[in-house]
Amino acid sequence: IVSQNGRALGEIAAKAVLSVADLERKDVNFDKIRLEGKVGGNLGDTTLVRGLVIDKSMSHPQMKKEIKDAKLCILTCPFEPPKTKTQTGMHIKSAEDYDKLHKIEQDYFTDMVNKVKESGANLAICQWGFDDEANHLLYSKDLGAVRWVGGVELELLAIA
């Protein structure tokens, strides 16, 4: 099967190596080349992508599915209210207490989302998840969001 597409696959492999090669040092960083297989199709469908492909869905179903010329905000922390380091108990005794807590949480998310927007980013990529409230605020500010992106993928994004 490979022999039928051997020339095309060889050209793709050579282009991939040359695109990451440091010719002065005669060195190639193979960690910058990734081979990704997809179910369906055939070897003749193989293409070289110069850049990154993040095969994840947006965290909100109504966010844009494709973003060209993306400006990324890479988050390695959870996009949710901070958890306390010690075990604590919280007693909400009235609707006013709940409203205060909700307001504090919403202010926290609004501040985080505004910081992402002010950075000039149009896509937030997070190693962890997004709280539902944060996800909604990101969508309302027209920011794309992708969650559960692995550490290796984040490192490659940072290098790019």
C-alpha positions in Angstrom: 0.0 0.0 0.0 2.8 2.4 0.8 4.6 1.6 -2.4 1.6 3.0 -4.4 2.1 6.4 -2.7 5.8 6.1 -1.9 7.0 9.1 -3.9 4.3 11.4 -2.5 4.9 10.2 1.1 8.7 10.5 0.7 8.3 14.1 -0.5 6.0 14.9 2.5 8.5 13.4 4.9 11.4 15.3 3.3 9.5 18.6 3.4 8.6 17.9 7.1 12.2 17.3 8.1 13.6 20.3 6.1 11.0 22.6 7.7 12.3 21.9 11.2 16.0 21.3 10.3 18.7 23.6 11.6 20.9 23.4 8.5 23.8 25.4 10.1 24.1 22.9 13.0 23.1 20.0 10.8 20.5 19.1 13.4 16.8 18.1 13.2 14.4 18.3 16.1 12.1 15.4 15.4 9.9 16.3 18.4 8.5 19.1 16.2 7.2 16.6 13.6 4.1 14.8 14.4 2.4 12.1 12.4 -1.4 12.0 13.0 -3.6 9.2 11.6 -7.3 9.4 11.1 -9.8 6.7 10.5 -11.2 6.6 7.0 -9.7 7.8 3.7 -6.5 6.3 2.3 -2.8 7.1 2.1 -3.3 9.2 -1.0 -5.2 11.7 1.3 -2.0 12.4 3.3 -1.0 16.0 3.5 1.6 18.1 5.3 0.3 20.7 7.6 2.8 23.5 8.3 1.6 24.7 11.7 -0.6 23.1 14.3 -3.8 21.2 14.1 -5.7 21.0 17.3 -8.3 18.2 16.9 -10.6 19.2 19.7 -14.0 20.6 19.7 -14.9 24.0 21.2 -16.1 23.9 24.8 -19.4 25.7 23.9 -21.5 24.3 21.1 -22.2 27.7 19.7 -18.6 28.9 19.4 -17.1 29.1 16.0 -15.8 25.8 14.8 -12.8 27.2 12.9 -10.6 30.2 13.7 -8.1 31.5 11.1 -5.1 33.6 12.3 -5.8 32.6 15.9 -4.2 34.5 18.7 -3.9 32.1 21.6 -4.1 32.4 25.3 -2.6 29.2 26.7 -3.8 28.4 30.2 -2.1 25.8 32.3 -4.4 26.5 35.3 -8.1 25.6 35.8 -10.4 28.3 34.6 -12.6 28.1 37.6 -12.8 29.6 41.1 -9.8 28.7 43.2 -10.2 25.8 45.6 -9.2 26.3 49.2 -6.0 24.5 50.4 -7.6 23.4 53.6 -10.9 21.7 54.2 -13.5 24.3 54.9 -17.2 24.3 55.5 -19.5 26.9 54.0 -23.0 27.5 55.3 -25.3 29.4 53.1 -28.3 30.3 55.2 -30.2 32.7 53.0 -30.8 33.7 49.5 -28.7 36.9 50.1 -25.7 34.7 51.1 -26.1 32.7 47.9 -26.4 35.9 45.8 -23.2 37.3 47.5 -21.3 34.1 46.7 -22.6 34.0 43.1 -21.6 37.7 42.6 -18.1 37.0 43.9 -17.7 34.0 41.6 -19.1 36.0 38.6 -16.8 38.9 39.3 -13.9 36.4 39.4 -14.8 34.9 36.0 -15.5 38.3 34.4 -12.1 39.5 35.5 -10.4 36.4 34.1 -12.3 36.6 30.8 -11.6 40.3 30.5 -7.9 39.6 30.9 -8.0 37.0 28.1 -9.8 39.5 25.9 -7.5 42.4 26.7 -4.5 40.2 25.9 -5.6 40.3 22.2 -6.3 36.6 22.2 -9.3 35.2 20.3 -8.9 31.6 21.4 -8.3 30.4 25.0 -6.7 26.9 25.2 -6.8 25.3 28.6 -5.0 22.3 29.9 -7.9 21.8 32.3 -11.6 22.5 32.1 -13.7 25.6 32.0 -16.5 26.1 34.6 -19.9 26.5 32.9 -20.1 30.1 34.0 -16.7 30.9 32.5 -17.6 29.0 29.4 -20.7 31.2 28.9 -18.7 34.4 29.5 -16.1 33.4 27.0 -18.8 32.7 24.4 -20.5 36.0 25.2 -17.2 37.9 24.6 -16.8 36.1 21.3 -13.8 34.2 22.5 -13.2 30.6 21.4 -12.3 28.1 24.0 -10.8 24.6 23.9 -10.4 22.5 27.0 -8.5 19.4 28.1 -5.6 20.0 25.8 -2.6 17.8 26.8 0.7 19.1 28.1 2.7 18.0 25.1 0.2 19.8 22.7 0.4 22.9 24.9 4.2 22.8 24.7 4.1 22.6 20.9 1.7 25.5 20.8 4.0 27.6 23.0 6.9 26.8 20.7 5.0 27.7 17.6 
